[in-house]
Amino acid sequence: MQNRVGILILTGVVALLCIYYLSFTFVSNSIKNDATTYATNTKGDVDITKKQHYIDSLWKEPVYLGNTLEEVTTRELGLGLDLQGGMHVVLEVSPSEILRGLAGGTRDPKFEQALKKATEAQKSGQSKFVDNFISAYKEVAPNTKLATIFANSTNRGKINFQSSDAEVRKLINDEVDGSISRAFQIIQARVDKFGVANPNIQRLPGSGRILIELPGVDNPERVRRLLSGAAKLEFAEVYTLNDVAGGLDQLGAYLVQMEAERKIAATQKPAGTTATTTDTTKKDNSLAAQLAQKNQAAKGDSAKSDTSATAAQNAALTSLFVPMSQNQLGVYLKDTARANDILGRANVKALFPADAVLMWDRKAIVTNDNKEILPLYFIRKPAGRAPLEGDVIVDATNDYDDRGRPEVTMRMNAEGARKWRALTAANINRPVAIILDNLVYTAPTVQNEIPNGSSSISGNFTVDETKDMANILKAGKLPAPTNIVEEAVVGATLGSEAVSAGVLSSVVGLIIVLIFVVAYYGSAGFIADLALFVNLFFLLGIMASLGAVLTMPGIAGIVLTIGMAVDANVLIFERIKEELALGKPFKQAIADGFTNAYSSIIDSNVTTLLTGVILFIFGTGLILGFATTLVIGILTSLFAAIFITRIILEQYVKNGKTLAFGTSWSRNLFKDSSFDFVSRRKLYYTISSVIIGLGIISVIFKGFGLGVDFKGGRSYVVRFENNVSTDDVRNALENELPGSLEVKTYGGTGVGGANQVRVTTSYLADATTPEADKQTESKLLAGLTKIQGNKGNIESSQKVGPAIANDLIYSALWSILLAVAVVFCYILIRFKKLAFGYGAVVALFHDVLIILAIFSIGNGWLPFSLDVDQAFIGALLTIMGYSMNDTVVVFDRVREYLNDTKGRKESIPVIINNALNSTLSRTAVTGLSTMLVLIVLFFFGGETIRGFSFAMLIGVIVGTYSSLFVATPIVVDALSRDQLNEVVATPEPPATGKAARAKA
């Protein structure tokens, strides 16, 4: 092989990079284990607070190769929600409320009627809300211009009563998009403040939706409040350090006393007992007066003692606070939890003015020694309310000041201008804070009174920061609430069980494949196994380097990749066996075997790769995780099979060794096979048609078991203490949850039955507010209490609004059609005959229809969920890729045989039969190895992907069947018709022997 040294160097570099990136995962897990050990008491219980303090103490400290724990955590191979629990949310910014704001609160009934129609149209279509609204408004008010509604004081300077409908449409679209962007920034700031490791926040393109994934979250109600609450913008006065100097002095004395009491308690600890630290938080508010008296008394002492007391207080204060300037204090980021604890105590609050509220800056400042300091502000809020709030902002834009520095200009309404004038006049040469969601974004010093409500905010900002600031200031302009239109909550218990199931299925599946390969190929099988290990190592390393998240379907993708990676080695080994059978030397057989296998390997893997790319583009959540591992796995398996396997084989040749490519039982297993696949093709067409026909009948009279993400509603996984009957659960819930109600077994077995069920309900399906979520969950829990002596707990939940369910259906259909179109185009380009394209497309539709038929017929009969959901669509697309993989290998051999028989004019059926028989060994080995892996996945992979793995297993069987008995027979029929149109110079000689038996 040429460039052997280059391949070895590349392999070494990739291996080192994989080791480097995977090492972050090991370091992170090691520190987390240390934190758990540190927080575990003698009884084995883990103190979560103590564990978090341990992690917080290292969060900003270098722990590995100069990287802080925060950086190590972001670089580790993260686990998805389904593997560690957490919350997945899709938020939708309410476009109807945005339009109401733009309309200036009009009470025009036609406007409200158009909004209602647009909202209903949004549930059943994919058009933009603005387009739906304008169409609806033109229906209810056909002779009325849009400017009649939207030309008001809110939009002054942008449109007027003479503006055309096109101009108004542009304004509405721009404002809706801007509101979504502002909502995204606010949500991002809130999530960052929430303190979740590795959150995923992204805008979903082409919609007003925001996807948020919060791993490890165990308080869904808090997340709902955090994400759905209105943004709060405030303008308030700031107490300077001189204003609170007395309180700080007394706080220093308080900290000194705390330390003294701690030392006394430690020295007085009786032998054999545990020291009890004095709980200073229980002291009454007179402590402030006591400290003030001590401080006053100290002033009468000698200068030496006064200096000593002051020095002690200063030392105590600087142990907590960092002086940033003459008028600013800060706290090291790692000490903020301690600062919050101390400053939140009632007796400490009493040291400062009664209307003072402590708030943190939005962004830490990095020092020269890479320490991060978070500024702290004493905000003045008389009666607990800021003198000016964000509802007065009319507009805000980013600009530059007269010195070319980025700044933000803002404009207020009349009421805001009056209050802003009073606030700035009272605070000349003093700071005024601009606060969003209780975080200080900036606190500029007022230079002059601002009389007209138009002002600028300047500071140490970048251009991007001023853009963000302008967007944040505008957040108060329009009421743009967010609704949770999709939600999934996975309990930590289910997550840990999924990890165990995934690891077990992966290990067992890998072992079975390794054993099977060695059992079939003998000593050559060990080389294939080594290539599989390299493939798996590279796959995990590349995933870690890309920051990919490992999900349960992702593990399925890895296991499936292991099974399908066998295919490349099988193609190579089968070609080498053919060359050896022709009597070629070992070295020549290896070279020719690889050369002849390249075409099939590339074609078969490219078709699967195209399907994986489509999944990656259109998929979200779990399907995206599966697509990521599938795409990376295909690339790594190709590299391992083509390069690693060849280097090892050529090393054997160099050392004068040879290998056996079979064992005693497998060596002659498919040798000289002469099965007639073609002559009975009409029988196979009939069998497939009957199954598809039964499926159509089942769909008409029975339908599908649609998952909640395709029909909307709410779904809950409930775990009971003991086994439970689905009928008992349904009877207990039907009065509490009116409407469509389904109760199905969901894994989780106990002795003699199942102790877990999935409850799916349409109750309040159209309501996506947190109140509706809470009400539905309350009704569910009330119904569960009716099941006597068997307590049920909600382990996970899922919610999908009607609009997003409709979008998912459209997305799924487009994904399938796009996959078919892409594969057809690729086949046509590669094989240059429409007959192959026809065969491939018909086989794809055949596989899809067969799987749909089985899922419809089997729904309710099989003891596990056969819901058609996003995971099922992912499985369907993967099956299409696998089927194409199998079909293309056969087509490639047919093309080869057609080229080899030019001039001899053998019949098409004979050529097809010979091609199928020559690839039968490869078809059987690849299909069986993949099925073995999927069988393990089905039984041990966990309930999360039971239906997914079942669809994959049936799909592999159906895909293999269609390659042999559907796709190629269709090519026979199409090519035979083409051949009849060609002028044949000489008649075909009569066939004898094997050819006669194979002839149709």
Buried (B, 14 or more C-beta within 10 A) or exposed (E): EEEEEEBEEEBEEBBEBBEBBBBBBBBBEEBBEBBBEBBBEEEEEBBEEBBBBBBBBBBBEEBBEEBBBBBBBBBBBBBBBBBBBBBBBBBBBBBBBBBBBBBEEBEBEBBBBBBBBBBBBBBEBBEBBBBBBBBBBBEBBEEBBBBBBBBBEBBEEBBEEEBEBEBBBBBBBEBBBBBBBBBBBBBBBBBEBBEBBBBBBEBBEEBBBBBBBBBBBEEBEEBBEBBBBBBBBBBBBBBBBEBBEBBBBBBBBBBBBBBEBBEEEEEEEEEEEEEEEEEBEEBEEEBBEBBBEBBEEBEEEEEEEEEEBBEBBBEBBEEBBBEBEEBBBBBBBBBBBBBEEBBEBEBBBBBBBEBBBBBBBBBBBEEEEEBBBBBBBBBBBEEEEBBBBBBBBBBBBBBBEEEEBBBBBBBBBEEBBBBBBEBBEEBEEBBBBBBBBEBBBBBBEBEEBBEEBBBEBBBEBEEEBBBBBBBBBBBBBBBBBBBBBBBBBBBBBBBEBBBEBBEBBBEBBBEBBBEBBBEBBBBBBBBBBBBBBBBBBBBBBBBBBEEBBBBBBBBBBBBBBBBBBBBBBBBBBBBBBBBBEEEBEBBBBBBBBBEBBBBBBBBBBBBBBBBBBBBBEBBBBBBBBBBBBBBBBBBBBBBBBBBBBBBBBBEBBEEEEBBBBBBEEBBEBBEEEEEBBBBEBEEBBEEBEEBBEBBBEBBEEEEBBBBBBBBBBBBBBBBBEBBBBBEBBBBBBBEBBEEEBBBBBBBBEBEEEBBBBBBBBBBBBEBBBBEBBEBBBEBBBBBBEEBEEBEBEBBBBBBBBBBBBBBBBEBBEEBBEBBBEBBBEBBBEBBEBBBBBBBBBBBBBBBBBBBBBBBBBBBEEBEBBBBBBBBBBBBBBBBBBBBBBBBBBBBBBBBBBBEEBEEEBBBBBBBBBBBBBBBBBBBBBBBBBBBBBBBBBBBBBBBBBBBBBBBBBBBBBBBBBBBBBBBBBBBBBBBBEEEEEEEEEEEEEEBEEBBEBBBB
